[in-house]
Amino acid sequence: MKLGILGGTFDPVHYGHLVLADTCRNQLSLNQVRLLPAGTPPHKAALKITDGHSRADMLQLAVSGYPEFVVDRREIKHKGPSFTVNTLTAFRNESPDAELFFLMGADSLRDLPTWKDPERILQLANVVAVNRPGLPELTHTQVIQWVGEDLARQVRTVSVPGTNISATDLRQRARDGTGLRFLVPRAVEAYIDEHGIYS
């Protein structure tokens, strides 16, 4: 069993997230990808984030009909900050025989040395970094510059087709009434409109 794990605020989920998840699933031959909407991300504690259950509901709508993608709500049920190392430890305990792949954008990889226990994260799972618009190409040299030589040896990279979509921009478009057509799945767009998520 090869299990991908993709965390994020998903505020809102958009096609960039979905293309990332599906590209990694294909290139790494993953059996399943778990999508984990963050509860209280330590690095975004000062930001106002949409209610976790609404973000998880939008994720569920986005992947409905694709059984290889599973929305995992554990972090939004967790009280207090959610640390990746704790989440991966839980996955390892639940599925000791699975090979874990922790999927992250290049922006998150750049910050990895500041996370709680990054060495342990790399022991628990294969860390897979994907390119992000506006950041340098993910060469091995670039990875070394960001995380150091020891950690870089354990990081895999996957190239994802360019989808320059920003959740910040989507929230602004929803507030302005500009519309989200073709940027998020239609069911997610309808949910945002119906519930006035960003109004």
MODELLER restraints for C-alpha pairs under 7 A, 6 or more apart:
rsr = mdl.restraints
at = mdl.atoms
rsr.add(forms.Gaussian(group=physical.xy_distance, feature=features.Distance(at['CA:1:A'], at['CA:31:A']), mean=6.26, stdev=0.5))
rsr.add(forms.Gaussian(group=physical.xy_distance, feature=features.Distance(at['CA:1:A'], at['CA:98:A']), mean=4.89, stdev=0.5))
rsr.add(forms.Gaussian(group=physical.xy_distance, feature=features.Distance(at['CA:1:A'], at['CA:99:A']), mean=6.25, stdev=0.5))
rsr.add(forms.Gaussian(group=physical.xy_distance, feature=features.Distance(at['CA:2:A'], at['CA:30:A']), mean=4.91, stdev=0.5))
rsr.add(forms.Gaussian(group=physical.xy_distance, feature=features.Distance(at['CA:2:A'], at['CA:31:A']), mean=5.37, stdev=0.5))
rsr.add(forms.Gaussian(group=physical.xy_distance, feature=features.Distance(at['CA:2:A'], at['CA:32:A']), mean=6.98, stdev=0.5))
rsr.add(forms.Gaussian(group=physical.xy_distance, feature=features.Distance(at['CA:2:A'], at['CA:98:A']), mean=5.82, stdev=0.5))
rsr.add(forms.Gaussian(group=physical.xy_distance, feature=features.Distance(at['CA:2:A'], at['CA:99:A']), mean=4.85, stdev=0.5))
rsr.add(forms.Gaussian(group=physical.xy_distance, feature=features.Distance(at['CA:2:A'], at['CA:100:A']), mean=6.16, stdev=0.5))
rsr.add(forms.Gaussian(group=physical.xy_distance, feature=features.Distance(at['CA:3:A'], at['CA:30:A']), mean=5.80, stdev=0.5))
rsr.add(forms.Gaussian(group=physical.xy_distance, feature=features.Distance(at['CA:3:A'], at['CA:31:A']), mean=6.05, stdev=0.5))
rsr.add(forms.Gaussian(group=physical.xy_distance, feature=features.Distance(at['CA:3:A'], at['CA:32:A']), mean=5.27, stdev=0.5))
rsr.add(forms.Gaussian(group=physical.xy_distance, feature=features.Distance(at['CA:3:A'], at['CA:33:A']), mean=5.91, stdev=0.5))
rsr.add(forms.Gaussian(group=physical.xy_distance, feature=features.Distance(at['CA:3:A'], at['CA:98:A']), mean=6.57, stdev=0.5))
rsr.add(forms.Gaussian(group=physical.xy_distance, feature=features.Distance(at['CA:3:A'], at['CA:99:A']), mean=6.09, stdev=0.5))
rsr.add(forms.Gaussian(group=physical.xy_distance, feature=features.Distance(at['CA:3:A'], at['CA:100:A']), mean=5.03, stdev=0.5))
rsr.add(forms.Gaussian(group=physical.xy_distance, feature=features.Distance(at['CA:3:A'], at['CA:101:A']), mean=6.04, stdev=0.5))
rsr.add(forms.Gaussian(group=physical.xy_distance, feature=features.Distance(at['CA:4:A'], at['CA:30:A']), mean=6.30, stdev=0.5))
rsr.add(forms.Gaussian(group=physical.xy_distance, feature=features.Distance(at['CA:4:A'], at['CA:32:A']), mean=6.10, stdev=0.5))
rsr.add(forms.Gaussian(group=physical.xy_distance, feature=features.Distance(at['CA:4:A'], at['CA:33:A']), mean=4.33, stdev=0.5))
rsr.add(forms.Gaussian(group=physical.xy_distance, feature=features.Distance(at['CA:4:A'], at['CA:34:A']), mean=6.05, stdev=0.5))
rsr.add(forms.Gaussian(group=physical.xy_distance, feature=features.Distance(at['CA:4:A'], at['CA:100:A']), mean=6.02, stdev=0.5))
rsr.add(forms.Gaussian(group=physical.xy_distance, feature=features.Distance(at['CA:4:A'], at['CA:101:A']), mean=4.63, stdev=0.5))
rsr.add(forms.Gaussian(group=physical.xy_distance, feature=features.Distance(at['CA:4:A'], at['CA:102:A']), mean=5.97, stdev=0.5))
rsr.add(forms.Gaussian(group=physical.xy_distance, feature=features.Distance(at['CA:4:A'], at['CA:103:A']), mean=6.72, stdev=0.5))
rsr.add(forms.Gaussian(group=physical.xy_distance, feature=features.Distance(at['CA:5:A'], at['CA:33:A']), mean=5.63, stdev=0.5))
rsr.add(forms.Gaussian(group=physical.xy_distance, feature=features.Distance(at['CA:5:A'], at['CA:34:A']), mean=4.85, stdev=0.5))
rsr.add(forms.Gaussian(group=physical.xy_distance, feature=features.Distance(at['CA:5:A'], at['CA:35:A']), mean=6.19, stdev=0.5))
rsr.add(forms.Gaussian(group=physical.xy_distance, feature=features.Distance(at['CA:5:A'], at['CA:101:A']), mean=6.07, stdev=0.5))
rsr.add(forms.Gaussian(group=physical.xy_distance, feature=features.Distance(at['CA:5:A'], at['CA:102:A']), mean=4.93, stdev=0.5))
rsr.add(forms.Gaussian(group=physical.xy_distance, feature=features.Distance(at['CA:5:A'], at['CA:103:A']), mean=5.88, stdev=0.5))
rsr.add(forms.Gaussian(group=physical.xy_distance, feature=features.Distance(at['CA:6:A'], at['CA:34:A']), mean=6.16, stdev=0.5))
rsr.add(forms.Gaussian(group=physical.xy_distance, feature=features.Distance(at['CA:6:A'], at['CA:35:A']), mean=5.00, stdev=0.5))
rsr.add(forms.Gaussian(group=physical.xy_distance, feature=features.Distance(at['CA:6:A'], at['CA:36:A']), mean=6.04, stdev=0.5))
rsr.add(forms.Gaussian(group=physical.xy_distance, feature=features.Distance(at['CA:6:A'], at['CA:102:A']), mean=6.34, stdev=0.5))
rsr.add(forms.Gaussian(group=physical.xy_distance, feature=features.Distance(at['CA:6:A'], at['CA:103:A']), mean=5.10, stdev=0.5))
rsr.add(forms.Gaussian(group=physical.xy_distance, feature=features.Distance(at['CA:6:A'], at['CA:104:A']), mean=6.70, stdev=0.5))
rsr.add(forms.Gaussian(group=physical.xy_distance, feature=features.Distance(at['CA:7:A'], at['CA:35:A']), mean=5.87, stdev=0.5))
rsr.add(forms.Gaussian(group=physical.xy_distance, feature=features.Distance(at['CA:7:A'], at['CA:36:A']), mean=4.46, stdev=0.5))
rsr.add(forms.Gaussian(group=physical.xy_distance, feature=features.Distance(at['CA:7:A'], at['CA:37:A']), mean=5.82, stdev=0.5))
rsr.add(forms.Gaussian(group=physical.xy_distance, feature=features.Distance(at['CA:7:A'], at['CA:38:A']), mean=6.42, stdev=0.5))
rsr.add(forms.Gaussian(group=physical.xy_distance, feature=features.Distance(at['CA:8:A'], at['CA:36:A']), mean=6.49, stdev=0.5))
rsr.add(forms.Gaussian(group=physical.xy_distance, feature=features.Distance(at['CA:8:A'], at['CA:37:A']), mean=5.36, stdev=0.5))
rsr.add(forms.Gaussian(group=physical.xy_distance, feature=features.Distance(at['CA:8:A'], at['CA:38:A']), mean=5.49, stdev=0.5))
rsr.add(forms.Gaussian(group=physical.xy_distance, feature=features.Distance(at['CA:9:A'], at['CA:37:A']), mean=5.31, stdev=0.5))
rsr.add(forms.Gaussian(group=physical.xy_distance, feature=features.Distance(at['CA:9:A'], at['CA:38:A']), mean=5.09, stdev=0.5))
rsr.add(forms.Gaussian(group=physical.xy_distance, feature=features.Distance(at['CA:10:A'], at['CA:37:A']), mean=6.21, stdev=0.5))
rsr.add(forms.Gaussian(group=physical.xy_distance, feature=features.Distance(at['CA:10:A'], at['CA:55:A']), mean=6.30, stdev=0.5))
rsr.add(forms.Gaussian(group=physical.xy_distance, feature=features.Distance(at['CA:11:A'], at['CA:50:A']), mean=6.59, stdev=0.5))
rsr.add(forms.Gaussian(group=physical.xy_distance, feature=features.Distance(at['CA:11:A'], at['CA:55:A']), mean=6.18, stdev=0.5))
rsr.add(forms.Gaussian(group=physical.xy_distance, feature=features.Distance(at['CA:11:A'], at['CA:167:A']), mean=6.11, stdev=0.5))
rsr.add(forms.Gaussian(group=physical.xy_distance, feature=features.Distance(at['CA:12:A'], at['CA:55:A']), mean=6.46, stdev=0.5))
rsr.add(forms.Gaussian(group=physical.xy_distance, feature=features.Distance(at['CA:12:A'], at['CA:167:A']), mean=6.01, stdev=0.5))
rsr.add(forms.Gaussian(group=physical.xy_distance, feature=features.Distance(at['CA:13:A'], at['CA:58:A']), mean=6.82, stdev=0.5))
rsr.add(forms.Gaussian(group=physical.xy_distance, feature=features.Distance(at['CA:13:A'], at['CA:59:A']), mean=6.08, stdev=0.5))
rsr.add(forms.Gaussian(group=physical.xy_distance, feature=features.Distance(at['CA:13:A'], at['CA:184:A']), mean=6.93, stdev=0.5))
rsr.add(forms.Gaussian(group=physical.xy_distance, feature=features.Distance(at['CA:14:A'], at['CA:183:A']), mean=6.17, stdev=0.5))
rsr.add(forms.Gaussian(group=physical.xy_distance, feature=features.Distance(at['CA:14:A'], at['CA:184:A']), mean=4.45, stdev=0.5))
rsr.add(forms.Gaussian(group=physical.xy_distance, feature=features.Distance(at['CA:14:A'], at['CA:185:A']), mean=6.97, stdev=0.5))
rsr.add(forms.Gaussian(group=physical.xy_distance, feature=features.Distance(at['CA:15:A'], at['CA:183:A']), mean=6.13, stdev=0.5))
rsr.add(forms.Gaussian(group=physical.xy_distance, feature=features.Distance(at['CA:15:A'], at['CA:184:A']), mean=5.57, stdev=0.5))
rsr.add(forms.Gaussian(group=physical.xy_distance, feature=features.Distance(at['CA:16:A'], at['CA:163:A']), mean=5.32, stdev=0.5))
rsr.add(forms.Gaussian(group=physical.xy_distance, feature=features.Distance(at['CA:16:A'], at['CA:165:A']), mean=6.11, stdev=0.5))
rsr.add(forms.Gaussian(group=physical.xy_distance, feature=features.Distance(at['CA:20:A'], at['CA:160:A']), mean=6.06, stdev=0.5))
rsr.add(forms.Gaussian(group=physical.xy_distance, feature=features.Distance(at['CA:23:A'], at['CA:160:A']), mean=6.32, stdev=0.5))
rsr.add(forms.Gaussian(group=physical.xy_distance, feature=features.Distance(at['CA:24:A'], at['CA:158:A']), mean=6.80, stdev=0.5))
rsr.add(forms.Gaussian(group=physical.xy_distance, feature=features.Distance(at['CA:25:A'], at['CA:33:A']), mean=6.98, stdev=0.5))
rsr.add(forms.Gaussian(group=physical.xy_distance, feature=features.Distance(at['CA:31:A'], at['CA:68:A']), mean=6.73, stdev=0.5))
rsr.add(forms.Gaussian(group=physical.xy_distance, feature=features.Distance(at['CA:32:A'], at['CA:68:A']), mean=4.70, stdev=0.5))
rsr.add(forms.Gaussian(group=physical.xy_distance, feature=features.Distance(at['CA:32:A'], at['CA:69:A']), mean=5.94, stdev=0.5))
rsr.add(forms.Gaussian(group=physical.xy_distance, feature=features.Distance(at['CA:33:A'], at['CA:68:A']), mean=6.27, stdev=0.5))
rsr.add(forms.Gaussian(group=physical.xy_distance, feature=features.Distance(at['CA:33:A'], at['CA:69:A']), mean=5.00, stdev=0.5))
rsr.add(forms.Gaussian(group=physical.xy_distance, feature=features.Distance(at['CA:33:A'], at['CA:70:A']), mean=6.32, stdev=0.5))
rsr.add(forms.Gaussian(group=physical.xy_distance, feature=features.Distance(at['CA:34:A'], at['CA:69:A']), mean=5.99, stdev=0.5))
rsr.add(forms.Gaussian(group=physical.xy_distance, feature=features.Distance(at['CA:34:A'], at['CA:70:A']), mean=4.87, stdev=0.5))
rsr.add(forms.Gaussian(group=physical.xy_distance, feature=features.Distance(at['CA:34:A'], at['CA:71:A']), mean=5.82, stdev=0.5))
rsr.add(forms.Gaussian(group=physical.xy_distance, feature=features.Distance(at['CA:34:A'], at['CA:72:A']), mean=6.09, stdev=0.5))
rsr.add(forms.Gaussian(group=physical.xy_distance, feature=features.Distance(at['CA:35:A'], at['CA:70:A']), mean=6.04, stdev=0.5))
rsr.add(forms.Gaussian(group=physical.xy_distance, feature=features.Distance(at['CA:35:A'], at['CA:71:A']), mean=4.81, stdev=0.5))
rsr.add(forms.Gaussian(group=physical.xy_distance, feature=features.Distance(at['CA:35:A'], at['CA:72:A']), mean=5.78, stdev=0.5))
rsr.add(forms.Gaussian(group=physical.xy_distance, feature=features.Distance(at['CA:36:A'], at['CA:71:A']), mean=6.23, stdev=0.5))
rsr.add(forms.Gaussian(group=physical.xy_distance, feature=features.Distance(at['CA:36:A'], at['CA:72:A']), mean=5.09, stdev=0.5))
rsr.add(forms.Gaussian(group=physical.xy_distance, feature=features.Distance(at['CA:36:A'], at['CA:73:A']), mean=6.20, stdev=0.5))
rsr.add(forms.Gaussian(group=physical.xy_distance, feature=features.Distance(at['CA:36:A'], at['CA:75:A']), mean=6.87, stdev=0.5))
rsr.add(forms.Gaussian(group=physical.xy_distance, feature=features.Distance(at['CA:37:A'], at['CA:52:A']), mean=6.98, stdev=0.5))
rsr.add(forms.Gaussian(group=physical.xy_distance, feature=features.Distance(at['CA:37:A'], at['CA:55:A']), mean=6.84, stdev=0.5))
rsr.add(forms.Gaussian(group=physical.xy_distance, feature=features.Distance(at['CA:37:A'], at['CA:56:A']), mean=6.12, stdev=0.5))
rsr.add(forms.Gaussian(group=physical.xy_distance, feature=features.Distance(at['CA:37:A'], at['CA:73:A']), mean=6.61, stdev=0.5))
rsr.add(forms.Gaussian(group=physical.xy_distance, feature=features.Distance(at['CA:37:A'], at['CA:75:A']), mean=6.74, stdev=0.5))
rsr.add(forms.Gaussian(group=physical.xy_distance, feature=features.Distance(at['CA:37:A'], at['CA:76:A']), mean=6.72, stdev=0.5))
rsr.add(forms.Gaussian(group=physical.xy_distance, feature=features.Distance(at['CA:38:A'], at['CA:75:A']), mean=5.50, stdev=0.5))
rsr.add(forms.Gaussian(group=physical.xy_distance, feature=features.Distance(at['CA:38:A'], at['CA:76:A']), mean=5.93, stdev=0.5))
rsr.add(forms.Gaussian(group=physical.xy_distance, feature=features.Distance(at['CA:39:A'], at['CA:52:A']), mean=6.26, stdev=0.5))
rsr.add(forms.Gaussian(group=physical.xy_distance, feature=features.Distance(at['CA:39:A'], at['CA:75:A']), mean=4.88, stdev=0.5))
rsr.add(forms.Gaussian(group=physical.xy_distance, feature=features.Distance(at['CA:39:A'], at['CA:76:A']), mean=3.90, stdev=0.5))
rsr.add(forms.Gaussian(group=physical.xy_distance, feature=features.Distance(at['CA:39:A'], at['CA:78:A']), mean=6.72, stdev=0.5))
rsr.add(forms.Gaussian(group=physical.xy_distance, feature=features.Distance(at['CA:39:A'], at['CA:82:A']), mean=6.31, stdev=0.5))
rsr.add(forms.Gaussian(group=physical.xy_distance, feature=features.Distance(at['CA:40:A'], at['CA:80:A']), mean=6.31, stdev=0.5))
rsr.add(forms.Gaussian(group=physical.xy_distance, feature=features.Distance(at['CA:40:A'], at['CA:81:A']), mean=4.73, stdev=0.5))
rsr.add(forms.Gaussian(group=physical.xy_distance, feature=features.Distance(at['CA:40:A'], at['CA:82:A']), mean=5.85, stdev=0.5))
rsr.add(forms.Gaussian(group=physical.xy_distance, feature=features.Distance(at['CA:41:A'], at['CA:81:A']), mean=5.78, stdev=0.5))
rsr.add(forms.Gaussian(group=physical.xy_distance, feature=features.Distance(at['CA:41:A'], at['CA:82:A']), mean=5.76, stdev=0.5))
rsr.add(forms.Gaussian(group=physical.xy_distance, feature=features.Distance(at['CA:42:A'], at['CA:81:A']), mean=5.56, stdev=0.5))
rsr.add(forms.Gaussian(group=physical.xy_distance, feature=features.Distance(at['CA:42:A'], at['CA:82:A']), mean=6.80, stdev=0.5))
rsr.add(forms.Gaussian(group=physical.xy_distance, feature=features.Distance(at['CA:52:A'], at['CA:76:A']), mean=5.54, stdev=0.5))
rsr.add(forms.Gaussian(group=physical.xy_distance, feature=features.Distance(at['CA:56:A'], at['CA:73:A']), mean=6.87, stdev=0.5))
rsr.add(forms.Gaussian(group=physical.xy_distance, feature=features.Distance(at['CA:58:A'], at['CA:188:A']), mean=5.41, stdev=0.5))
rsr.add(forms.Gaussian(group=physical.xy_distance, feature=features.Distance(at['CA:59:A'], at['CA:71:A']), mean=6.79, stdev=0.5))
rsr.add(forms.Gaussian(group=physical.xy_distance, feature=features.Distance(at['CA:60:A'], at['CA:71:A']), mean=6.17, stdev=0.5))
rsr.add(forms.Gaussian(group=physical.xy_distance, feature=features.Distance(at['CA:61:A'], at['CA:187:A']), mean=6.00, stdev=0.5))
rsr.add(forms.Gaussian(group=physical.xy_distance, feature=features.Distance(at['CA:61:A'], at['CA:188:A']), mean=6.24, stdev=0.5))
rsr.add(forms.Gaussian(group=physical.xy_distance, feature=features.Distance(at['CA:62:A'], at['CA:185:A']), mean=5.88, stdev=0.5))
rsr.add(forms.Gaussian(group=physical.xy_distance, feature=features.Distance(at['CA:62:A'], at['CA:187:A']), mean=6.81, stdev=0.5))
rsr.add(forms.Gaussian(group=physical.xy_distance, feature=features.Distance(at['CA:62:A'], at['CA:188:A']), mean=6.33, stdev=0.5))
rsr.add(forms.Gaussian(group=physical.xy_distance, feature=features.Distance(at['CA:63:A'], at['CA:69:A']), mean=6.33, stdev=0.5))
rsr.add(forms.Gaussian(group=physical.xy_distance, feature=features.Distance(at['CA:75:A'], at['CA:82:A']), mean=6.29, stdev=0.5))
rsr.add(forms.Gaussian(group=physical.xy_distance, feature=features.Distance(at['CA:83:A'], at['CA:116:A']), mean=6.87, stdev=0.5))
rsr.add(forms.Gaussian(group=physical.xy_distance, feature=features.Distance(at['CA:85:A'], at['CA:116:A']), mean=6.87, stdev=0.5))
rsr.add(forms.Gaussian(group=physical.xy_distance, feature=features.Distance(at['CA:85:A'], at['CA:117:A']), mean=6.72, stdev=0.5))
rsr.add(forms.Gaussian(group=physical.xy_distance, feature=features.Distance(at['CA:85:A'], at['CA:120:A']), mean=6.81, stdev=0.5))
rsr.add(forms.Gaussian(group=physical.xy_distance, feature=features.Distance(at['CA:85:A'], at['CA:121:A']), mean=5.35, stdev=0.5))
rsr.add(forms.Gaussian(group=physical.xy_distance, feature=features.Distance(at['CA:88:A'], at['CA:124:A']), mean=6.45, stdev=0.5))
rsr.add(forms.Gaussian(group=physical.xy_distance, feature=features.Distance(at['CA:89:A'], at['CA:124:A']), mean=6.85, stdev=0.5))
rsr.add(forms.Gaussian(group=physical.xy_distance, feature=features.Distance(at['CA:92:A'], at['CA:124:A']), mean=6.95, stdev=0.5))
rsr.add(forms.Gaussian(group=physical.xy_distance, feature=features.Distance(at['CA:100:A'], at['CA:125:A']), mean=4.78, stdev=0.5))
rsr.add(forms.Gaussian(group=physical.xy_distance, feature=features.Distance(at['CA:100:A'], at['CA:126:A']), mean=6.10, stdev=0.5))
rsr.add(forms.Gaussian(group=physical.xy_distance, feature=features.Distance(at['CA:101:A'], at['CA:125:A']), mean=5.35, stdev=0.5))
rsr.add(forms.Gaussian(group=physical.xy_distance, feature=features.Distance(at['CA:101:A'], at['CA:126:A']), mean=4.61, stdev=0.5))
rsr.add(forms.Gaussian(group=physical.xy_distance, feature=features.Distance(at['CA:101:A'], at['CA:127:A']), mean=5.93, stdev=0.5))
rsr.add(forms.Gaussian(group=physical.xy_distance, feature=features.Distance(at['CA:101:A'], at['CA:128:A']), mean=6.61, stdev=0.5))
rsr.add(forms.Gaussian(group=physical.xy_distance, feature=features.Distance(at['CA:102:A'], at['CA:125:A']), mean=5.99, stdev=0.5))
rsr.add(forms.Gaussian(group=physical.xy_distance, feature=features.Distance(at['CA:102:A'], at['CA:126:A']), mean=5.93, stdev=0.5))
rsr.add(forms.Gaussian(group=physical.xy_distance, feature=features.Distance(at['CA:102:A'], at['CA:127:A']), mean=4.87, stdev=0.5))
rsr.add(forms.Gaussian(group=physical.xy_distance, feature=features.Distance(at['CA:102:A'], at['CA:128:A']), mean=5.90, stdev=0.5))
rsr.add(forms.Gaussian(group=physical.xy_distance, feature=features.Distance(at['CA:103:A'], at['CA:127:A']), mean=6.24, stdev=0.5))
rsr.add(forms.Gaussian(group=physical.xy_distance, feature=features.Distance(at['CA:103:A'], at['CA:128:A']), mean=4.85, stdev=0.5))
rsr.add(forms.Gaussian(group=physical.xy_distance, feature=features.Distance(at['CA:103:A'], at['CA:129:A']), mean=6.10, stdev=0.5))
rsr.add(forms.Gaussian(group=physical.xy_distance, feature=features.Distance(at['CA:104:A'], at['CA:128:A']), mean=6.17, stdev=0.5))
rsr.add(forms.Gaussian(group=physical.xy_distance, feature=features.Distance(at['CA:104:A'], at['CA:129:A']), mean=5.01, stdev=0.5))
rsr.add(forms.Gaussian(group=physical.xy_distance, feature=features.Distance(at['CA:104:A'], at['CA:130:A']), mean=6.37, stdev=0.5))
rsr.add(forms.Gaussian(group=physical.xy_distance, feature=features.Distance(at['CA:105:A'], at['CA:129:A']), mean=5.43, stdev=0.5))
rsr.add(forms.Gaussian(group=physical.xy_distance, feature=features.Distance(at['CA:105:A'], at['CA:130:A']), mean=4.94, stdev=0.5))
rsr.add(forms.Gaussian(group=physical.xy_distance, feature=features.Distance(at['CA:105:A'], at['CA:131:A']), mean=6.27, stdev=0.5))
rsr.add(forms.Gaussian(group=physical.xy_distance, feature=features.Distance(at['CA:105:A'], at['CA:132:A']), mean=6.19, stdev=0.5))
rsr.add(forms.Gaussian(group=physical.xy_distance, feature=features.Distance(at['CA:106:A'], at['CA:129:A']), mean=5.64, stdev=0.5))
rsr.add(forms.Gaussian(group=physical.xy_distance, feature=features.Distance(at['CA:106:A'], at['CA:130:A']), mean=5.57, stdev=0.5))
rsr.add(forms.Gaussian(group=physical.xy_distance, feature=features.Distance(at['CA:106:A'], at['CA:131:A']), mean=5.40, stdev=0.5))
rsr.add(forms.Gaussian(group=physical.xy_distance, feature=features.Distance(at['CA:106:A'], at['CA:132:A']), mean=5.79, stdev=0.5))
rsr.add(forms.Gaussian(group=physical.xy_distance, feature=features.Distance(at['CA:109:A'], at['CA:129:A']), mean=6.51, stdev=0.5))
rsr.add(forms.Gaussian(group=physical.xy_distance, feature=features.Distance(at['CA:110:A'], at['CA:146:A']), mean=5.05, stdev=0.5))
rsr.add(forms.Gaussian(group=physical.xy_distance, feature=features.Distance(at['CA:110:A'], at['CA:147:A']), mean=6.55, stdev=0.5))
rsr.add(forms.Gaussian(group=physical.xy_distance, feature=features.Distance(at['CA:112:A'], at['CA:118:A']), mean=6.37, stdev=0.5))
rsr.add(forms.Gaussian(group=physical.xy_distance, feature=features.Distance(at['CA:112:A'], at['CA:147:A']), mean=6.83, stdev=0.5))
rsr.add(forms.Gaussian(group=physical.xy_distance, feature=features.Distance(at['CA:113:A'], at['CA:147:A']), mean=5.92, stdev=0.5))
rsr.add(forms.Gaussian(group=physical.xy_distance, feature=features.Distance(at['CA:122:A'], at['CA:154:A']), mean=6.84, stdev=0.5))
rsr.add(forms.Gaussian(group=physical.xy_distance, feature=features.Distance(at['CA:126:A'], at['CA:155:A']), mean=6.95, stdev=0.5))
rsr.add(forms.Gaussian(group=physical.xy_distance, feature=features.Distance(at['CA:127:A'], at['CA:155:A']), mean=5.16, stdev=0.5))
rsr.add(forms.Gaussian(group=physical.xy_distance, feature=features.Distance(at['CA:127:A'], at['CA:156:A']), mean=6.21, stdev=0.5))
rsr.add(forms.Gaussian(group=physical.xy_distance, feature=features.Distance(at['CA:128:A'], at['CA:155:A']), mean=5.89, stdev=0.5))
rsr.add(forms.Gaussian(group=physical.xy_distance, feature=features.Distance(at['CA:128:A'], at['CA:156:A']), mean=4.73, stdev=0.5))
rsr.add(forms.Gaussian(group=physical.xy_distance, feature=features.Distance(at['CA:128:A'], at['CA:157:A']), mean=5.44, stdev=0.5))
rsr.add(forms.Gaussian(group=physical.xy_distance, feature=features.Distance(at['CA:128:A'], at['CA:158:A']), mean=6.89, stdev=0.5))
rsr.add(forms.Gaussian(group=physical.xy_distance, feature=features.Distance(at['CA:129:A'], at['CA:156:A']), mean=6.22, stdev=0.5))
rsr.add(forms.Gaussian(group=physical.xy_distance, feature=features.Distance(at['CA:129:A'], at['CA:157:A']), mean=4.78, stdev=0.5))
rsr.add(forms.Gaussian(group=physical.xy_distance, feature=features.Distance(at['CA:129:A'], at['CA:158:A']), mean=6.24, stdev=0.5))
rsr.add(forms.Gaussian(group=physical.xy_distance, feature=features.Distance(at['CA:130:A'], at['CA:157:A']), mean=5.72, stdev=0.5))
rsr.add(forms.Gaussian(group=physical.xy_distance, feature=features.Distance(at['CA:130:A'], at['CA:158:A']), mean=4.97, stdev=0.5))
rsr.add(forms.Gaussian(group=physical.xy_distance, feature=features.Distance(at['CA:130:A'], at['CA:159:A']), mean=5.71, stdev=0.5))
rsr.add(forms.Gaussian(group=physical.xy_distance, feature=features.Distance(at['CA:130:A'], at['CA:160:A']), mean=6.42, stdev=0.5))
rsr.add(forms.Gaussian(group=physical.xy_distance, feature=features.Distance(at['CA:131:A'], at['CA:137:A']), mean=6.62, stdev=0.5))
rsr.add(forms.Gaussian(group=physical.xy_distance, feature=features.Distance(at['CA:131:A'], at['CA:138:A']), mean=6.00, stdev=0.5))
rsr.add(forms.Gaussian(group=physical.xy_distance, feature=features.Distance(at['CA:131:A'], at['CA:159:A']), mean=5.90, stdev=0.5))
rsr.add(forms.Gaussian(group=physical.xy_distance, feature=features.Distance(at['CA:131:A'], at['CA:160:A']), mean=6.43, stdev=0.5))
rsr.add(forms.Gaussian(group=physical.xy_distance, feature=features.Distance(at['CA:133:A'], at['CA:164:A']), mean=5.84, stdev=0.5))
rsr.add(forms.Gaussian(group=physical.xy_distance, feature=features.Distance(at['CA:138:A'], at['CA:157:A']), mean=6.98, stdev=0.5))
rsr.add(forms.Gaussian(group=physical.xy_distance, feature=features.Distance(at['CA:143:A'], at['CA:152:A']), mean=5.82, stdev=0.5))
rsr.add(forms.Gaussian(group=physical.xy_distance, feature=features.Distance(at['CA:144:A'], at['CA:152:A']), mean=5.29, stdev=0.5))
rsr.add(forms.Gaussian(group=physical.xy_distance, feature=features.Distance(at['CA:170:A'], at['CA:180:A']), mean=6.78, stdev=0.5))
rsr.add(forms.Gaussian(group=physical.xy_distance, feature=features.Distance(at['CA:171:A'], at['CA:198:A']), mean=6.01, stdev=0.5))
rsr.add(forms.Gaussian(group=physical.xy_distance, feature=features.Distance(at['CA:173:A'], at['CA:179:A']), mean=5.91, stdev=0.5))
rsr.add(forms.Gaussian(group=physical.xy_distance, feature=features.Distance(at['CA:173:A'], at['CA:180:A']), mean=6.93, stdev=0.5))
rsr.add(forms.Gaussian(group=physical.xy_distance, feature=features.Distance(at['CA:174:A'], at['CA:180:A']), mean=6.87, stdev=0.5))
rsr.add(forms.Gaussian(group=physical.xy_distance, feature=features.Distance(at['CA:174:A'], at['CA:198:A']), mean=5.94, stdev=0.5))
rsr.add(forms.Gaussian(group=physical.xy_distance, feature=features.Distance(at['CA:174:A'], at['CA:199:A']), mean=6.76, stdev=0.5))
rsr.add(forms.Gaussian(group=physical.xy_distance, feature=features.Distance(at['CA:175:A'], at['CA:198:A']), mean=5.56, stdev=0.5))
rsr.add(forms.Gaussian(group=physical.xy_distance, feature=features.Distance(at['CA:175:A'], at['CA:199:A']), mean=4.86, stdev=0.5))
rsr.add(forms.Gaussian(group=physical.xy_distance, feature=features.Distance(at['CA:180:A'], at['CA:189:A']), mean=6.29, stdev=0.5))
